[in-house]
């Protein structure tokens, strides 16, 4: 065997190892990127769930009055809440806090908290609904039911889902006392 052939024979295993190493590195990189994409996608898609639900057996009311909470800085909270109530056959109207209305037999009160973060599809901070509590009370103030939503920490799955998607299971639990499936 010539010296050129022997040099090539020595270099072939080196190049094969190098190529396999690069391919393995690329595979690991692709797997890592796929995992990151799955987590980022889950920030939008993971369904939320209700928690800490208390329900005292009241029937679903045909209509509720929503007490506007000026301390809640979630701009689409009221429209999302009303859409979910309507989806379940409950009419609603929004009244200012402290309004006396003898026609309102059932009230929905709420608290909501926003947090700030950078979504995977953007490079600027944006607010998102991080938790919310809903309370259904009779006109005399007696609690009928309550339910809560909170982001799944520590990785924040579902944090960039819409406010309505986050509120859906909470409204269901508030009205029925059951967890949505």
Secondary structure, DSSP 8 states (H G I E B T S, - for coil): --HHHHHHHHHHHHHHHHHHHHHHHHHHHHHHHHHHHHHHHHHHHS----EEEEE------SEEEEE--TT---TTHHHHHHHHHHHTT-EEEEE-TT---TT--EEEEEEEEEEEEE-TT-SSEEEEEEEEEEEEEETTS-EEEEEEEE-BTTTTBTTTS-HHHHHHHHHHHHHHSS---
